[in-house]
Amino acid sequence: MRSFTILLTSIFLITAMIFVGCGNKQEELTETEQTEYLEKGQDLATETQKVLGSNLMKAINEGGPINALEFCNIQAYPLTDSMATALKAHITRVTDKPRNQANIDNKDELTYIASFKEKLGAGEQVSPDISVMDGKVTGYYPIITNQMCMQCHGSENDQINEETLAKIKELYPNDQATGYGAGELRGIWVVEMDRE
Ligand code: HEC
């Protein structure tokens, strides 16, 4: 069963790669450029994650997870906008198992998510990746869960309290974002930068 799944995943990935490869013109970055863009994107992703994490924490401490639900929405953070503008970058957060359907990955992003998951599953280190297409450089940065996330993304039976779960189901009737454990890939930051 497991090898069948791996086979299916491989076929899917190869097909996806051929598809991506044919559909768009892939350009090359020099090694120095790669490092520069990876770091630039990482700065923005780290900053956004930091702001998000501390606001989430603060809201949970003040009124429990139910009070904090809106704080996991990055749209609520114009705080990082000025940094994004300065870096001429645009940041989004996507996943293969969305709570908010607006955060669903596209087929390019899914390729990166699948590869990060595979590495994590094999106990390997996951490191960010980068692609360049049509004059845009895009960085992909893994978002890994920790214990704090379990209050809203963990097991529905014991980790998410009843009141919070009911509210999540009410706000997001098609929620797929529960059942995670700590240390799993919850999604990715996607940072799109102009190539200069
Ligand atoms: C207080 C509850 C709560 C906590 C704690 C929480 N989240 Fe969320 N999370 C949400 C809600 C609600 C959304 C949907 C936000 C929106 O509408 O964009 C969400 C969305 C997300 C998304 C976007 C993809 C999607 O499914 O819509 C990611 C990625 C994510 N959370 C990661 C995390 C991580 C990582 C942690 C821990 C560091 C965490 N969350 C902790 C409630 C929470």
py3Dmol code that shows the C-alpha trace and the ligand (Angstrom):
import py3Dmol

protein = """\
ATOM      1  CA  MET A   1       0.000   0.000   0.000  1.00  0.00           C
ATOM      2  CA  ARG A   2       2.775   2.357   0.994  1.00  0.00           C
ATOM      3  CA  SER A   3       4.846   1.652  -2.126  1.00  0.00           C
ATOM      4  CA  PHE A   4       1.730   2.078  -4.245  1.00  0.00           C
ATOM      5  CA  THR A   5       1.163   5.484  -2.686  1.00  0.00           C
ATOM      6  CA  ILE A   6       4.791   6.385  -3.334  1.00  0.00           C
ATOM      7  CA  LEU A   7       4.440   5.216  -6.938  1.00  0.00           C
ATOM      8  CA  LEU A   8       1.293   7.288  -7.421  1.00  0.00           C
ATOM      9  CA  THR A   9       2.947  10.313  -5.837  1.00  0.00           C
ATOM     10  CA  SER A  10       5.983   9.883  -8.100  1.00  0.00           C
ATOM     11  CA  ILE A  11       3.853   9.631 -11.220  1.00  0.00           C
ATOM     12  CA  PHE A  12       1.947  12.676 -10.121  1.00  0.00           C
ATOM     13  CA  LEU A  13       5.111  14.657  -9.388  1.00  0.00           C
ATOM     14  CA  ILE A  14       6.783  13.723 -12.669  1.00  0.00           C
ATOM     15  CA  THR A  15       3.649  14.665 -14.594  1.00  0.00           C
ATOM     16  CA  ALA A  16       3.428  17.918 -12.676  1.00  0.00           C
ATOM     17  CA  MET A  17       7.087  18.666 -13.452  1.00  0.00           C
ATOM     18  CA  ILE A  18       6.669  18.007 -17.161  1.00  0.00           C
ATOM     19  CA  PHE A  19       3.577  20.159 -17.165  1.00  0.00           C
ATOM     20  CA  VAL A  20       5.282  23.034 -15.377  1.00  0.00           C
ATOM     21  CA  GLY A  21       8.373  22.657 -17.529  1.00  0.00           C
ATOM     22  CA  CYS A  22       6.453  22.885 -20.798  1.00  0.00           C
ATOM     23  CA  GLY A  23       3.990  25.555 -19.859  1.00  0.00           C
ATOM     24  CA  ASN A  24       6.439  28.220 -18.742  1.00  0.00           C
ATOM     25  CA  LYS A  25       9.829  29.444 -19.722  1.00  0.00           C
ATOM     26  CA  GLN A  26      12.210  28.524 -16.926  1.00  0.00           C
ATOM     27  CA  GLU A  27      15.057  30.990 -16.497  1.00  0.00           C
ATOM     28  CA  GLU A  28      18.312  30.528 -14.640  1.00  0.00           C
ATOM     29  CA  LEU A  29      19.538  32.371 -11.579  1.00  0.00           C
ATOM     30  CA  THR A  30      23.218  32.607 -10.742  1.00  0.00           C
ATOM     31  CA  GLU A  31      24.218  31.063  -7.443  1.00  0.00           C
ATOM     32  CA  THR A  32      24.704  34.480  -5.866  1.00  0.00           C
ATOM     33  CA  GLU A  33      21.288  35.619  -7.041  1.00  0.00           C
ATOM     34  CA  GLN A  34      19.724  32.446  -5.661  1.00  0.00           C
ATOM     35  CA  THR A  35      21.174  33.104  -2.237  1.00  0.00           C
ATOM     36  CA  GLU A  36      20.162  36.769  -2.347  1.00  0.00           C
ATOM     37  CA  TYR A  37      16.550  36.102  -3.295  1.00  0.00           C
ATOM     38  CA  LEU A  38      16.216  33.176  -0.904  1.00  0.00           C
ATOM     39  CA  GLU A  39      17.373  35.408   1.951  1.00  0.00           C
ATOM     40  CA  LYS A  40      15.241  38.356   0.912  1.00  0.00           C
ATOM     41  CA  GLY A  41      12.132  36.175   0.792  1.00  0.00           C
ATOM     42  CA  GLN A  42      13.118  34.515   4.055  1.00  0.00           C
ATOM     43  CA  ASP A  43      13.327  37.912   5.794  1.00  0.00           C
ATOM     44  CA  LEU A  44       9.766  38.720   4.810  1.00  0.00           C
ATOM     45  CA  ALA A  45       8.437  35.249   5.653  1.00  0.00           C
ATOM     46  CA  THR A  46      10.178  35.250   9.041  1.00  0.00           C
ATOM     47  CA  GLU A  47       8.943  38.730   9.895  1.00  0.00           C
ATOM     48  CA  THR A  48       5.369  37.884   8.919  1.00  0.00           C
ATOM     49  CA  GLN A  49       5.522  34.636  10.899  1.00  0.00           C
ATOM     50  CA  LYS A  50       6.877  36.498  13.916  1.00  0.00           C
ATOM     51  CA  VAL A  51       4.123  39.115  13.879  1.00  0.00           C
ATOM     52  CA  LEU A  52       1.502  36.436  13.335  1.00  0.00           C
ATOM     53  CA  GLY A  53       2.827  34.183  16.099  1.00  0.00           C
ATOM     54  CA  SER A  54       3.085  36.898  18.726  1.00  0.00           C
ATOM     55  CA  ASN A  55      -0.375  38.314  17.976  1.00  0.00           C
ATOM     56  CA  LEU A  56      -1.857  34.837  18.060  1.00  0.00           C
ATOM     57  CA  MET A  57      -0.163  34.119  21.380  1.00  0.00           C
ATOM     58  CA  LYS A  58      -1.321  37.410  22.872  1.00  0.00           C
ATOM     59  CA  ALA A  59      -4.929  36.837  21.760  1.00  0.00           C
ATOM     60  CA  ILE A  60      -4.921  33.280  23.152  1.00  0.00           C
ATOM     61  CA  ASN A  61      -3.523  34.452  26.486  1.00  0.00           C
ATOM     62  CA  GLU A  62      -6.147  37.175  26.715  1.00  0.00           C
ATOM     63  CA  GLY A  63      -9.228  35.150  25.860  1.00  0.00           C
ATOM     64  CA  GLY A  64      -8.403  31.593  24.854  1.00  0.00           C
ATOM     65  CA  PRO A  65      -8.365  30.112  21.325  1.00  0.00           C
ATOM     66  CA  ILE A  66     -11.924  31.185  20.553  1.00  0.00           C
ATOM     67  CA  ASN A  67     -10.870  34.805  20.950  1.00  0.00           C
ATOM     68  CA  ALA A  68      -7.810  34.232  18.753  1.00  0.00           C
ATOM     69  CA  LEU A  69      -9.448  32.688  15.689  1.00  0.00           C
ATOM     70  CA  GLU A  70      -9.230  35.824  13.576  1.00  0.00           C
ATOM     71  CA  PHE A  71      -5.548  36.247  14.425  1.00  0.00           C
ATOM     72  CA  CYS A  72      -4.439  33.374  12.243  1.00  0.00           C
ATOM     73  CA  ASN A  73      -5.639  35.319   9.208  1.00  0.00           C
ATOM     74  CA  ILE A  74      -2.684  37.119   7.607  1.00  0.00           C
ATOM     75  CA  GLN A  75      -5.058  39.582   5.970  1.00  0.00           C
ATOM     76  CA  ALA A  76      -5.321  41.046   9.448  1.00  0.00           C
ATOM     77  CA  TYR A  77      -1.677  42.188   9.287  1.00  0.00           C
ATOM     78  CA  PRO A  78      -0.998  45.399   7.400  1.00  0.00           C
ATOM     79  CA  LEU A  79       2.047  45.500   9.733  1.00  0.00           C
ATOM     80  CA  THR A  80       4.209  43.588   7.282  1.00  0.00           C
ATOM     81  CA  ASP A  81       2.934  45.509   4.231  1.00  0.00           C
ATOM     82  CA  SER A  82       5.582  48.221   4.483  1.00  0.00           C
ATOM     83  CA  MET A  83       8.332  45.622   4.534  1.00  0.00           C
ATOM     84  CA  ALA A  84       6.839  43.865   1.510  1.00  0.00           C
ATOM     85  CA  THR A  85       6.671  47.169  -0.378  1.00  0.00           C
ATOM     86  CA  ALA A  86      10.284  48.001   0.470  1.00  0.00           C
ATOM     87  CA  LEU A  87      11.417  44.586  -0.741  1.00  0.00           C
ATOM     88  CA  LYS A  88       9.173  44.800  -3.841  1.00  0.00           C
ATOM     89  CA  ALA A  89       7.745  41.492  -2.762  1.00  0.00           C
ATOM     90  CA  HIS A  90       4.346  39.953  -2.302  1.00  0.00           C
ATOM     91  CA  ILE A  91       3.661  37.316   0.327  1.00  0.00           C
ATOM     92  CA  THR A  92       0.882  34.738   0.527  1.00  0.00           C
ATOM     93  CA  ARG A  93       0.308  31.627   2.585  1.00  0.00           C
ATOM     94  CA  VAL A  94      -1.079  28.495   1.011  1.00  0.00           C
ATOM     95  CA  THR A  95      -1.762  24.893   1.940  1.00  0.00           C
ATOM     96  CA  ASP A  96      -2.966  21.586   0.535  1.00  0.00           C
ATOM     97  CA  LYS A  97      -5.499  21.248   3.381  1.00  0.00           C
ATOM     98  CA  PRO A  98      -7.124  24.667   3.664  1.00  0.00           C
ATOM     99  CA  ARG A  99      -9.246  26.028   6.432  1.00  0.00           C
ATOM    100  CA  ASN A 100      -9.979  29.148   4.423  1.00  0.00           C
ATOM    101  CA  GLN A 101     -10.591  28.075   0.814  1.00  0.00           C
ATOM    102  CA  ALA A 102      -8.863  31.276  -0.327  1.00  0.00           C
ATOM    103  CA  ASN A 103      -5.568  29.753   0.856  1.00  0.00           C
ATOM    104  CA  ILE A 104      -5.598  26.706  -1.396  1.00  0.00           C
ATOM    105  CA  ASP A 105      -2.374  25.971  -3.292  1.00  0.00           C
ATOM    106  CA  ASN A 106      -2.042  26.027  -7.085  1.00  0.00           C
ATOM    107  CA  LYS A 107      -0.330  23.241  -9.000  1.00  0.00           C
ATOM    108  CA  ASP A 108       3.182  24.770  -8.861  1.00  0.00           C
ATOM    109  CA  GLU A 109       2.892  25.340  -5.130  1.00  0.00           C
ATOM    110  CA  LEU A 110       1.605  21.819  -4.573  1.00  0.00           C
ATOM    111  CA  THR A 111       4.815  20.449  -6.088  1.00  0.00           C
ATOM    112  CA  TYR A 112       6.837  22.253  -3.413  1.00  0.00           C
ATOM    113  CA  ILE A 113       4.442  21.227  -0.643  1.00  0.00           C
ATOM    114  CA  ALA A 114       4.651  17.585  -1.722  1.00  0.00           C
ATOM    115  CA  SER A 115       8.430  17.686  -1.778  1.00  0.00           C
ATOM    116  CA  PHE A 116       8.681  19.355   1.650  1.00  0.00           C
ATOM    117  CA  LYS A 117       6.291  16.768   3.087  1.00  0.00           C
ATOM    118  CA  GLU A 118       8.270  13.920   1.617  1.00  0.00           C
ATOM    119  CA  LYS A 119      11.497  15.242   3.160  1.00  0.00           C
ATOM    120  CA  LEU A 120       9.885  15.805   6.559  1.00  0.00           C
ATOM    121  CA  GLY A 121       8.344  12.334   6.427  1.00  0.00           C
ATOM    122  CA  ALA A 122      11.766  10.831   5.759  1.00  0.00           C
ATOM    123  CA  GLY A 123      13.167  12.707   8.743  1.00  0.00           C
ATOM    124  CA  GLU A 124      15.247  15.014   6.550  1.00  0.00           C
ATOM    125  CA  GLN A 125      15.886  18.705   6.957  1.00  0.00           C
ATOM    126  CA  VAL A 126      13.494  20.851   4.901  1.00  0.00           C
ATOM    127  CA  SER A 127      14.995  23.949   3.394  1.00  0.00           C
ATOM    128  CA  PRO A 128      13.315  26.695   1.364  1.00  0.00           C
ATOM    129  CA  ASP A 129      13.279  26.529  -2.413  1.00  0.00           C
ATOM    130  CA  ILE A 130      13.160  29.048  -5.219  1.00  0.00           C
ATOM    131  CA  SER A 131      11.918  29.288  -8.810  1.00  0.00           C
ATOM    132  CA  VAL A 132      12.206  31.915 -11.503  1.00  0.00           C
ATOM    133  CA  MET A 133       9.711  32.503 -14.248  1.00  0.00           C
ATOM    134  CA  ASP A 134       8.676  35.381 -16.476  1.00  0.00           C
ATOM    135  CA  GLY A 135      10.886  37.877 -14.661  1.00  0.00           C
ATOM    136  CA  LYS A 136       9.552  36.916 -11.226  1.00  0.00           C
ATOM    137  CA  VAL A 137      11.482  35.074  -8.559  1.00  0.00           C
ATOM    138  CA  THR A 138       9.380  33.043  -6.151  1.00  0.00           C
ATOM    139  CA  GLY A 139      10.583  31.684  -2.825  1.00  0.00           C
ATOM    140  CA  TYR A 140       8.822  28.813  -1.019  1.00  0.00           C
ATOM    141  CA  TYR A 141       9.227  28.559   2.751  1.00  0.00           C
ATOM    142  CA  PRO A 142       7.868  25.682   4.835  1.00  0.00           C
ATOM    143  CA  ILE A 143       5.438  26.420   7.690  1.00  0.00           C
ATOM    144  CA  ILE A 144       5.864  23.783  10.381  1.00  0.00           C
ATOM    145  CA  THR A 145       3.392  23.286  13.228  1.00  0.00           C
ATOM    146  CA  ASN A 146       4.295  23.500  16.904  1.00  0.00           C
ATOM    147  CA  GLN A 147       2.374  22.678  20.061  1.00  0.00           C
ATOM    148  CA  MET A 148       0.614  26.063  20.137  1.00  0.00           C
ATOM    149  CA  CYS A 149      -1.052  25.368  16.774  1.00  0.00           C
ATOM    150  CA  MET A 150      -2.758  22.238  18.135  1.00  0.00           C
ATOM    151  CA  GLN A 151      -5.455  24.275  19.889  1.00  0.00           C
ATOM    152  CA  CYS A 152      -6.915  25.013  16.460  1.00  0.00           C
ATOM    153  CA  HIS A 153      -5.250  22.546  14.048  1.00  0.00           C
ATOM    154  CA  GLY A 154      -4.778  19.448  16.230  1.00  0.00           C
ATOM    155  CA  SER A 155      -7.072  16.539  16.970  1.00  0.00           C
ATOM    156  CA  GLU A 156     -10.799  17.379  16.980  1.00  0.00           C
ATOM    157  CA  ASN A 157     -11.422  14.964  19.849  1.00  0.00           C
ATOM    158  CA  ASP A 158      -9.035  16.182  22.473  1.00  0.00           C
ATOM    159  CA  GLN A 159      -6.770  19.038  21.403  1.00  0.00           C
ATOM    160  CA  ILE A 160      -9.308  21.555  20.138  1.00  0.00           C
ATOM    161  CA  ASN A 161     -11.861  22.501  22.785  1.00  0.00           C
ATOM    162  CA  GLU A 162     -15.534  22.066  21.970  1.00  0.00           C
ATOM    163  CA  GLU A 163     -16.445  25.722  21.855  1.00  0.00           C
ATOM    164  CA  THR A 164     -13.520  26.575  19.574  1.00  0.00           C
ATOM    165  CA  LEU A 165     -14.254  23.647  17.268  1.00  0.00           C
ATOM    166  CA  ALA A 166     -17.912  24.674  16.947  1.00  0.00           C
ATOM    167  CA  LYS A 167     -16.877  28.216  16.027  1.00  0.00           C
ATOM    168  CA  ILE A 168     -14.310  26.960  13.494  1.00  0.00           C
ATOM    169  CA  LYS A 169     -16.978  24.779  11.827  1.00  0.00           C
ATOM    170  CA  GLU A 170     -19.355  27.716  11.760  1.00  0.00           C
ATOM    171  CA  LEU A 171     -16.841  30.108  10.200  1.00  0.00           C
ATOM    172  CA  TYR A 172     -15.239  27.515   7.892  1.00  0.00           C
ATOM    173  CA  PRO A 173     -17.800  24.836   6.977  1.00  0.00           C
ATOM    174  CA  ASN A 174     -15.324  23.143   4.603  1.00  0.00           C
ATOM    175  CA  ASP A 175     -12.418  23.170   7.037  1.00  0.00           C
ATOM    176  CA  GLN A 176      -9.737  20.566   6.295  1.00  0.00           C
ATOM    177  CA  ALA A 177      -7.108  21.951   8.647  1.00  0.00           C
ATOM    178  CA  THR A 178      -7.450  19.739  11.726  1.00  0.00           C
ATOM    179  CA  GLY A 179      -5.761  16.484  12.682  1.00  0.00           C
ATOM    180  CA  TYR A 180      -2.202  17.803  12.546  1.00  0.00           C
ATOM    181  CA  GLY A 181       0.530  16.847  14.971  1.00  0.00           C
ATOM    182  CA  ALA A 182       3.403  19.095  16.044  1.00  0.00           C
ATOM    183  CA  GLY A 183       6.335  19.221  13.633  1.00  0.00           C
ATOM    184  CA  GLU A 184       4.232  18.696  10.499  1.00  0.00           C
ATOM    185  CA  LEU A 185       4.044  20.774   7.340  1.00  0.00           C
ATOM    186  CA  ARG A 186       0.959  22.950   7.628  1.00  0.00           C
ATOM    187  CA  GLY A 187       1.605  24.981   4.496  1.00  0.00           C
ATOM    188  CA  ILE A 188       4.109  27.302   2.858  1.00  0.00           C
ATOM    189  CA  TRP A 189       4.868  30.984   2.610  1.00  0.00           C
ATOM    190  CA  VAL A 190       5.103  32.008  -1.025  1.00  0.00           C
ATOM    191  CA  VAL A 191       7.124  35.172  -1.605  1.00  0.00           C
ATOM    192  CA  GLU A 192       7.026  36.596  -5.099  1.00  0.00           C
ATOM    193  CA  MET A 193       9.768  39.100  -5.920  1.00  0.00           C
ATOM    194  CA  ASP A 194      10.528  41.206  -8.997  1.00  0.00           C
ATOM    195  CA  ARG A 195      13.756  40.142 -10.643  1.00  0.00           C
ATOM    196  CA  GLU A 196      16.041  43.144 -10.679  1.00  0.00           C
TER     197      GLU A 196
END
"""
ligand_1 = """\
43
HEC
C -6.650 30.336 17.658
C -6.753 29.328 16.646
C -5.553 29.091 15.751
C -4.282 28.813 16.149
C -3.738 28.680 17.546
C -3.530 28.621 14.927
N -4.335 28.778 13.831
Fe -3.783 28.604 11.883
N -5.636 29.111 11.299
C -6.680 29.434 12.147
C -7.758 29.985 11.371
C -9.083 30.464 11.904
C -7.322 30.002 10.025
C -8.050 30.534 8.804
C -7.565 31.982 8.599
C -8.107 32.662 7.384
O -9.330 32.820 7.285
O -7.292 33.023 6.513
C -5.980 29.458 10.027
C -5.216 29.329 8.886
C -3.918 28.890 8.868
C -3.116 28.745 7.673
C -3.521 29.125 6.254
C -4.037 27.998 5.468
C -5.472 27.652 5.741
O -5.698 26.507 6.142
O -6.371 28.504 5.568
C -1.903 28.268 8.071
C -0.718 27.922 7.186
C -1.951 28.154 9.501
N -3.193 28.518 9.961
C -0.881 27.739 10.264
C -0.878 27.784 11.642
C 0.290 27.475 12.449
C 1.639 27.029 11.889
C -0.065 27.654 13.745
C 0.807 27.536 14.972
C 2.005 28.333 14.978
C -1.464 28.072 13.758
N -1.925 28.136 12.475
C -2.190 28.320 14.910
C -6.703 29.277 13.522
C -5.575 29.071 14.296
"""
view = py3Dmol.view(width=600, height=400)
view.addModel(protein, "pdb")
view.setStyle({"model": 0}, {"cartoon": {"style": "trace"}})
view.addModel(ligand_1, "xyz")
view.setStyle({"model": 1}, {"stick": {}})
view.zoomTo()
view.show()
